[in-house]
Amino acid sequence: MSETGYLNVAEIFGENVFNDAVMQERLPKKVYKKLKEVIQEGRELDLETADVVAHEMKEWAIEKGATHYTHWFQPLTGVTAEKHDSFITAPMENGKVLMSFSGKELIKGEPDASSFPSGGLRATCEARGYTAWDCTSYAFVRHDAAGATLCIPTAFCSYKGEALDQKTPLLRSMQAINTQSLRLLRLFGNTTSKKVTPSVGSEQEYFLVDKEKYLRRKDLIYTGRTLFGSMPAKGQEMDDHYFGSIRPRIAAFMKDVNEELWKLGVPAKTQHNEVAPAQHELAPIYETCNLALDHNHLVMEVLKKKANEHGLQCLLHEKPFDGVNGSGKHNNWSITTDDGINLLEPGKTPHENIQFLLVLACILKAVDDHADLLRWSAADVGNDHRLGANEAPPAIISVFLGEQLDDVITQLISTGSATHSLKGGVLQTGVDSLPDLAKDATDRNRTSPFAFTGNKFEFRMVGSQDSISAPNVVLNTIVAEAFEEACDELEKAEDVNEKAHDLIKKYLIDHQRIIFNGDGYSDAWVEEAERRGLPNIRSMVDAIPALTTEKAVVMFEKFGVFTKAELESREEIQYEIYAKEINIEARAMINITSKTLIPSVIKYITSLAESINAVKAACDCDISVQTELLQEASGLLSDAKVALAKLEDVTDNGLTMGDGAARAAYYRDEVTTAMAELRAPIDKLEIIVDKKVWPMPSYGDLIFEV
């Protein structure tokens, strides 16, 4: 806080991060230099240097109030994990303790690897696993109810070295695209860039509901989404929430979120109301891919924490409310050099920028060749409710390039050369007091799953609660493969530019089917995509097999991103996750219906019947309305009881099935169908049952009373 009482962002930004500025200030010059070399060149940190770094990191953390440290990692559960150790040593003879933290403790931790999903890589009796410090991601001190904790971002692997986390494959994929990108740059005469890294900005969508109302919704508590609920009289049809004025309660929450994120070094930039009532978005500035991954997990943690402090509940599920827009996480991806060159920058005359055109052609080839893998990278149970629902990108992978690049590509394909690029015009406002505005040469397309937006690609399919690791692992690796293939050809060529031109034309002709600039929500596009031979993978269960196809295994093993065993383990884990999550949802529906909803409906019906009898006894009045309501409610109750019995049967049957694809498919086909059949009469009952009797807050209560 400044002297004026106002928040000075520049003063607080990164104050809880052991960042480069802190390291430069506190570490001996030789140690700082050696650590920077390790970070920049990807070498192993020696124990002597690590001891010095650990000591200064501990001293700094204690000054911030830290009593414990933890290796903060991202297992295959989709959330972060941590084990806290205090800095104290064994008590001395005088009863005092020392505070210590060694280089060995900094570099390596040892959590129980058998307690996390491993897909068969680790048996119950094989418990040893290791966390290894990712020194390219800064350590930070987090303050919460547990006090202050030094958090060290780490990778997590098994005793035999297999990746058991989200971070390790990402770091491997970053190495792959760095190597191949440098090969490509050298061919075009760049001898100065030393490193190429993917840069990512991940927009985070979320819902906020009142905490008290949330606690009265067992379905939200158990599953993160509403399993029952009829639409209120007003939804999002008036388009009055998107970019609307932020309500004071929400603004106060956002202020606290921003402040904590800035202290943690997260460059939170943009905040606004999203399309649906009670839905919002937070977007950061671009960062190196692995740092963006860590920071997105911090964003999700801070959103939940601060919501609770404000009497709110943050919902990160992709589809918490049926019939209301769901939440995604747009993954903005580009490739940049250490000296500031963006390989996806087309320049003012993209038709003349042969390096950019080759990069673009390679990306189109990569996306077309591995559309199934990209679709897999955005697959989760919650996203099945969102993708293809005219509120999010379709489940069909396509690429939007815009008018300018589409015109250049058309020239190249039709004539063999491109002679011009469309220019942006001037947007005339028609108001004398307003300036005319420069207009981009290309519009945007919100219906495209993979859209070029000026100097980056926006992958819009990622689910709101997902880690951004998988999408970026896939993007980095498939583009590295395309670069490698191109470089193999170019390095043999006598004339690099001429050969590059030939490759560009070939890749564009071979893969132009992946380009689509129209309405991705239309039925016509579904039909057109099928004619083009583009896959339409509608569910997570159908997406999972892409992991272990022969071409996927060959590619991932070639670049050292995944072994075949690691891919097979992830396939097994994801089938298991799907079946377990649907089983939890089904059990929650059964529990809520049996213990809460049916008793409430019976209470209402009984009260209605008693009212009818009382009116009959009092006078000879028309009771047709009451009778009709009684009959309708009783009929729906009967339908609900039949559907409940069916759901109980199919859910019980699911538990008897073996693991794997067959069980996951059963839950998708049989259990989710039975869940929908139970929901239908319950949602109708909610409309006719007295609100005072209905045991749960309605959709209207949840999304409008925040």
Residue pairs with C-beta under 8 A, 6 or more apart in sequence:
1 7
1 8
2 8
2 11
7 259
9 262
12 259
12 262
12 263
13 262
13 263
13 265
14 21
14 262
14 263
14 264
14 265
15 263
16 64
16 140
16 141
16 142
16 143
16 263
16 264
16 265
17 138
17 139
17 140
17 141
17 263
17 264
17 265
18 57
18 60
18 61
18 138
18 139
18 140
18 141
19 138
19 265
20 138
22 60
23 32
23 35
23 53
23 56
24 32
26 56
26 59
26 60
27 35
27 52
27 53
27 56
28 52
31 49
31 52
31 53
34 46
34 49
35 45
35 49
35 53
35 135
37 43
38 44
38 45
38 49
38 135
39 135
39 136
40 194
40 195
40 338
42 175
45 53
45 107
45 133
45 135
47 103
47 104
47 107
48 103
49 103
50 103
50 104
50 106
50 107
51 102
51 103
52 103
53 103
53 106
54 101
54 102
54 103
54 105
54 106
55 101
57 101
57 106
57 139
57 150
58 69
58 87
58 99
58 100
58 101
58 150
61 69
61 139
61 141
61 148
61 150
62 87
62 99
64 141
64 148
65 141
65 143
65 147
65 148
66 87
66 141
66 147
66 148
66 149
66 150
67 86
67 87
67 147
67 148
67 149
68 84
68 85
68 86
68 87
68 146
68 147
68 149
68 150
69 84
69 85
69 87
69 101
69 105
69 149
69 150
69 151
69 152
70 82
70 83
70 84
70 85
70 149
70 150
70 151
70 152
71 82
71 83
71 109
71 111
71 131
71 133
71 152
71 154
72 80
72 81
72 82
72 151
72 152
72 153
72 154
73 80
73 81
73 82
73 111
73 131
73 153
73 154
73 155
73 156
73 165
73 167
74 80
74 81
74 156
74 165
74 166
74 167
74 293
74 297
74 467
74 469
75 81
75 116
75 117
75 156
75 164
75 165
75 166
76 116
76 117
76 118
76 119
76 164
76 165
76 166
76 570
76 573
77 116
77 117
78 380
78 465
78 466
78 467
79 297
80 297
80 301
81 111
81 116
81 156
82 149
82 151
83 109
83 111
84 146
84 149
85 105
87 99
87 100
87 101
88 97
88 98
88 99
88 100
89 97
89 98
89 99
89 100
90 97
91 97
92 98
106 133
106 152
107 132
107 133
108 130
108 131
108 132
108 133
109 130
109 131
109 154
110 128
110 129
110 130
110 131
111 129
111 131
111 156
112 127
112 129
113 122
113 126
113 127
113 128
113 129
113 156
113 158
113 159
113 164
114 122
114 123
114 124
114 125
114 126
114 127
114 129
115 127
116 129
116 156
116 164
117 164
117 573
117 576
117 577
118 158
118 162
118 164
118 569
118 573
119 568
119 569
119 570
119 571
119 572
119 573
119 576
120 568
120 569
120 572
121 158
121 160
121 162
121 164
121 565
121 566
121 569
122 129
122 158
122 159
122 164
126 158
126 159
128 158
128 159
129 156
129 157
129 158
129 159
129 164
130 156
130 157
130 158
130 159
131 154
131 155
131 156
132 154
132 155
132 156
132 157
133 152
133 153
133 154
134 153
134 154
134 155
134 167
134 171
134 290
136 171
136 288
136 290
136 291
137 153
137 290
137 291
137 294
138 153
138 265
138 291
139 150
139 151
139 152
139 153
140 150
140 151
140 264
140 265
141 148
141 149
141 150
141 151
142 148
142 149
142 151
142 264
144 305
153 167
153 294
154 167
155 163
155 165
155 167
155 168
155 171
156 163
156 164
156 165
156 167
156 168
157 163
157 164
157 165
157 168
158 164
162 563
162 565
162 566
162 569
163 169
163 172
163 562
163 566
166 293
166 467
166 469
166 470
167 290
167 293
167 469
169 469
169 473
169 561
169 562
169 566
170 289
170 290
170 293
170 469
170 472
170 473
170 476
171 290
172 559
172 560
172 561
172 562
173 472
173 473
173 476
173 477
173 480
173 559
173 561
174 197
174 198
174 289
174 290
174 476
175 560
176 476
176 477
176 480
176 559
176 560
176 561
177 196
177 198
177 335
177 476
177 477
177 479
177 480
177 483
178 195
178 196
178 197
179 480
180 479
180 480
180 481
180 483
180 484
180 487
181 196
181 335
181 337
181 343
181 480
181 483
182 193
182 194
182 195
182 196
183 483
183 484
183 487
183 491
184 355
184 358
184 359
184 483
184 486
184 487
184 490
185 193
185 196
185 337
185 343
185 355
187 487
187 490
187 491
187 496
187 500
188 354
188 355
188 496
190 337
190 341
192 339
193 337
193 338
193 339
193 341
194 337
194 338
194 339
195 337
195 338
196 335
196 336
196 337
196 338
196 343
197 288
197 289
197 335
197 336
197 338
198 288
198 289
198 333
198 334
198 335
198 336
198 472
198 475
198 476
199 286
199 287
199 288
199 289
199 292
199 333
199 334
199 335
199 336
199 456
200 286
200 287
200 288
200 289
200 292
200 293
200 331
200 332
200 333
200 468
200 472
201 283
201 284
201 285
201 286
201 287
201 292
201 332
201 456
202 283
202 284
202 292
202 296
202 329
202 330
202 331
202 332
202 462
202 468
203 281
203 282
203 283
203 328
203 329
203 330
203 332
204 281
204 282
204 283
204 296
204 299
204 300
204 303
204 329
204 464
205 274
205 279
205 280
205 281
205 327
205 328
205 329
205 464
206 279
206 280
206 281
206 282
206 303
206 314
206 315
206 316
206 327
206 464
207 276
207 278
207 279
207 280
207 314
207 315
207 320
207 321
207 327
207 703
208 250
208 253
208 278
208 280
208 307
208 312
208 313
208 314
208 315
208 706
209 220
209 278
209 312
209 313
209 315
209 702
209 703
209 706
210 311
210 312
210 313
210 702
210 705
210 706
211 307
211 308
211 311
211 312
211 313
212 311
213 697
213 701
213 702
213 705
214 220
214 221
214 313
214 702
215 221
216 695
216 696
216 697
217 226
217 696
217 697
217 702
218 588
218 591
218 592
218 596
218 696
219 225
219 226
219 227
219 228
219 588
219 589
219 592
220 226
220 313
220 315
220 320
222 584
222 585
222 588
223 317
223 581
223 584
223 585
223 588
224 315
224 316
224 317
224 320
224 382
224 465
225 315
225 317
225 319
225 320
225 321
225 382
225 385
225 585
226 320
226 321
226 322
226 699
226 702
227 585
227 588
227 589
227 592
227 675
227 679
228 589
228 592
228 597
228 679
228 682
228 683
228 686
228 696
229 321
229 322
229 683
229 686
229 698
229 699
230 683
230 684
230 686
230 687
230 698
230 699
231 322
231 323
231 324
231 699
232 698
232 699
232 700
232 703
232 704
233 700
234 700
234 704
235 276
235 277
235 323
235 324
236 275
236 276
236 277
236 324
236 325
239 275
241 273
241 274
241 275
241 276
241 277
241 279
242 272
242 273
242 274
242 275
243 272
243 273
244 273
246 254
246 271
246 272
246 273
247 706
249 310
249 312
249 706
250 280
250 706
252 310
253 306
253 307
253 310
253 312
254 271
254 280
254 282
256 306
256 309
256 310
257 268
257 282
257 302
257 303
257 306
258 268
258 271
260 302
260 305
260 306
261 268
261 298
261 299
261 302
262 268
264 295
264 298
264 302
265 295
266 284
266 295
266 298
266 299
266 302
267 284
267 285
267 287
267 295
268 282
268 283
268 284
268 299
269 283
269 284
269 285
270 281
270 282
270 283
271 280
271 281
271 282
271 283
272 280
272 281
273 279
273 280
273 281
274 280
274 281
274 325
274 327
275 325
275 391
276 321
276 324
276 325
276 703
277 324
277 703
277 704
278 702
278 703
278 704
278 706
279 324
279 325
279 327
282 299
282 303
284 292
284 295
284 296
284 299
286 292
286 332
286 334
286 456
287 295
289 472
289 476
292 468
293 467
293 468
293 469
293 472
296 329
296 467
296 468
297 467
300 316
300 465
303 314
303 316
304 314
304 316
307 313
307 314
312 706
315 327
316 327
316 464
316 465
317 327
317 382
317 464
317 465
318 326
318 327
318 328
318 380
318 382
318 383
318 385
318 386
318 463
318 464
318 465
319 326
319 327
319 382
319 385
319 386
320 326
320 327
321 699
321 702
321 703
322 385
324 699
324 703
325 391
326 382
326 385
326 386
326 389
326 391
326 392
326 464
327 386
327 463
327 464
328 386
328 392
328 460
328 461
328 462
328 463
328 464
329 462
329 463
329 464
329 466
329 468
330 458
330 459
330 460
330 462
331 458
331 459
331 460
331 462
331 468
331 471
331 472
332 453
332 456
332 457
332 458
332 459
333 456
333 457
333 458
333 459
333 471
333 472
333 475
334 342
334 343
334 344
334 455
334 456
334 457
335 342
335 343
335 344
335 359
335 479
336 342
336 343
337 343
342 455
342 456
343 355
343 356
343 359
344 356
344 359
344 360
344 452
344 455
344 456
344 457
345 356
345 455
346 353
346 356
346 360
346 404
346 405
346 455
347 353
347 356
348 421
349 421
350 356
350 357
350 404
350 405
350 408
350 421
351 357
351 408
351 411
351 418
351 419
351 420
351 421
352 421
354 497
354 500
354 501
354 504
355 500
357 408
357 412
357 418
357 504
358 486
358 500
358 503
358 504
360 401
360 405
361 503
361 504
361 507
361 508
361 511
362 479
362 482
362 483
362 485
362 486
362 507
363 457
363 479
363 482
364 399
364 507
364 508
364 511
364 512
364 514
364 515
365 482
365 507
365 510
365 511
366 478
366 479
366 481
366 482
367 374
367 397
367 399
367 450
367 478
367 511
367 514
368 510
368 511
368 513
368 514
369 478
369 481
369 482
369 511
369 551
370 474
370 478
370 551
370 552
370 555
371 397
371 514
371 534
371 535
372 535
372 537
372 543
372 546
372 549
373 474
373 478
373 546
373 547
373 552
374 397
374 450
374 459
374 461
374 471
374 474
374 475
374 478
375 395
375 397
375 461
375 535
375 537
375 543
375 546
376 470
376 474
376 537
376 543
376 544
376 546
376 547
377 462
377 470
377 471
377 473
377 474
377 475
378 387
378 459
378 461
378 462
378 463
378 466
378 470
378 471
379 537
379 539
379 540
379 543
379 544
379 574
380 463
380 465
380 466
380 540
381 540
381 577
381 578
381 581
381 582
382 463
382 464
382 465
383 461
383 463
383 466
383 540
384 538
384 539
384 540
386 392
386 463
387 393
387 394
387 395
387 461
387 538
388 394
388 395
388 396
388 538
390 521
392 460
392 461
393 447
393 448
393 449
393 460
393 461
393 520
394 447
394 449
394 520
394 521
394 525
394 526
394 536
395 536
395 537
395 538
396 449
396 520
396 525
396 526
396 529
396 534
396 535
396 536
397 449
397 450
397 514
397 534
397 535
398 448
398 449
398 450
398 514
398 515
398 516
398 520
398 529
398 534
399 448
399 450
399 451
399 452
399 457
399 514
399 515
399 516
400 445
400 448
400 450
400 451
400 452
400 515
400 516
400 517
401 409
401 442
401 452
401 515
401 517
402 441
402 442
402 443
402 444
402 445
402 452
402 517
403 422
403 441
403 442
403 443
403 517
404 421
404 422
404 441
404 442
405 442
405 452
406 515
406 517
407 421
407 422
408 418
408 421
409 508
409 512
409 515
411 417
411 418
411 419
411 420
412 418
412 504
412 505
412 508
413 505
413 508
413 509
413 512
416 505
417 501
421 441
422 441
422 442
423 441
424 438
424 439
424 440
424 441
425 439
426 436
426 437
426 438
426 439
427 436
427 437
427 438
427 439
428 436
429 435
429 436
429 437
440 454
442 452
442 454
444 451
444 453
445 451
445 517
445 520
446 460
447 519
447 520
447 521
448 460
448 516
448 517
448 520
449 459
449 460
449 461
449 520
450 457
450 458
450 459
450 460
450 461
451 457
451 458
451 460
452 458
457 475
459 471
459 475
461 471
462 468
462 471
473 561
477 555
477 556
477 559
477 561
478 555
480 559
481 555
481 558
481 559
486 500
486 503
489 499
489 503
490 496
490 499
490 500
490 503
493 499
513 532
513 533
513 534
514 534
516 525
516 528
516 529
518 525
519 525
526 536
529 536
530 536
537 543
537 546
539 668
540 574
540 578
541 575
541 578
541 661
541 664
541 665
541 668
544 571
544 574
544 575
544 578
544 661
544 664
545 571
545 661
546 552
547 567
547 568
547 570
547 571
547 574
548 564
548 567
548 568
548 571
552 567
553 564
553 567
556 562
556 563
556 567
557 563
557 564
562 570
572 659
572 660
575 659
575 660
575 661
575 663
575 664
576 659
576 664
578 664
578 667
578 668
579 654
579 659
579 663
579 664
579 666
579 667
582 667
582 668
582 671
582 672
583 651
583 654
583 655
583 667
583 671
585 675
586 647
586 650
586 651
586 654
586 671
586 674
586 675
587 651
589 647
589 675
589 678
589 679
590 644
590 647
590 648
590 651
593 640
593 644
593 678
593 682
594 644
596 695
596 696
597 640
597 682
597 685
597 695
598 637
598 640
598 641
598 644
600 689
600 693
600 694
600 695
601 633
601 636
601 637
601 640
601 685
601 689
602 637
603 693
604 633
604 689
604 690
604 693
605 630
605 633
605 634
605 637
607 690
607 693
608 626
608 629
608 630
608 633
609 630
611 626
612 623
612 626
612 627
612 630
615 621
615 623
615 626
616 623
629 688
632 688
633 685
633 688
633 689
636 681
636 684
636 685
636 688
637 681
637 685
639 680
639 681
640 678
640 681
640 682
640 685
643 674
643 677
643 678
643 680
643 681
644 678
646 674
646 677
646 678
647 671
647 674
647 675
647 677
647 678
650 670
650 671
650 674
651 671
651 674
653 666
653 670
654 663
654 666
654 667
654 670
654 671
657 663
657 666
686 694
686 698
691 698
